[in-house]
Amino acid sequence: MAEALGPWWPWVVLATGAAVTYVWRGLGVALSGRLHADSQAMRWIACVAYALLAGLIARMIVLPVGALAETSLTARLTGAGVALVLFFGLRRHLLIALAAGALALVGLTWAGVG
């Protein structure tokens, strides 16, 4: 297919990707005034989004791929635990919790724990 478009194929791919992205964003902007954030549908959507995020994080911890797969499960669970404890202990300060969890994972992996 790239040969059929000649030298223009990167621009066609870029334009198609941009169009698809901006159509959905435009639709969101157009409908945002009509949606109520406290409606049952929006609460359900928020719950689904949080569930998907929790599932992805759990998958990264339990079944990692790439470089994270080289670390032990103990180090990954401890790093996640440190991050959670600090997140809730420091009144939801995300940056400190994330940095501490990452440092715990790196430190435990470097020390060979697990």
N, C-alpha and C positions, 0 to 999 in steps of 0.2 A: 504494500500500500504506500509506503514511503516513496517508492520509485514513481508511482503515479502522480504524486503531488509535486515531484521535483524538489527544487531547493526551498520550496515554501512549507514543507511539512513541519518543521519546528514551530513556525508561526501559526499554523493551523491548529496544532496541538495546544499551544499556549492560549490562543483565542478561544478554543472550545472549553478548556479548563476554566478560564476566567468567566466565560459566559455562564457555565453551569453554576459556578460559585456565586456570581453576582445575581443571578435570577433568584436563588433561594434567599440571599440576603435582602434583596429588594422586596420579596414577598413578606419576609419577616418585618421589615420596616413598615410596609403597607398595612399589615394586620396588627401591629403592636399597639395601636391606639384602641383597638376593639377588644383586646384580651385583658382579662382581669387576673392579676397575679395571685389572688387568694381564691380563685375558683377551684372546683374539684378537679377539673381536667389539668390545670397547671400544677396542682399538687401531685397528681399522679405522674405527670411528666417529670417533675423534680425527683420523685421517688425512683422512677425508672433510671434516670440519669445517675443518681447516687448508687443504685444497685449495679449498674454497668461499671462505674468507676471502682467500686469495691471488688467486683469480680476480676477486673483487670489487674488491680493491685495484688489480690490474692494469687492470681495466676503467675504474676512476676515473682512472688515469693516462693510458691510451691513448685512451679514448673517453669523455671527461667530458661531463657535462650541466650546465646551469645556469651559474652564475657561474664555475665552474672551467673551462668551455669557452672562456672569454675569455682564459685564460692560455696561454702557449706550451708546447709539448711539452718544450722544453729546460728551462724553469723547473720544470715538474712533475717531470721525471726528476731534475734536480739536487736539488730539495727532498727527493724520496724517497731519493736517494743519500746526502745529508747525514744524514737521519734514520737510515738503516740503518748507516752508518759509526759514528755516535755511539752508537747502540743497542748494537752489539757492542763498540765501543771502551770504553764506560763500564760494562761488565759488566751489560748489559741494564737500564739505567735508562730506563724508558719516557718519563717526563715530560720529561726534558731532551731526549731524541732527538726527541720529537714537537714540542716547542716550537721546537727548532732547525730542523727540517724545514719547519715552517710559516713561520718567520721567513725562511728561505732562499727559499721560494716567493713570499712577499709581497715581499721585497726585490728579487728578480730580476724579478718582474712590474712592480713600481713603476719599476725602472730600465729597463724595456723590453727586456730580454734575450730573444732568440729572435725 
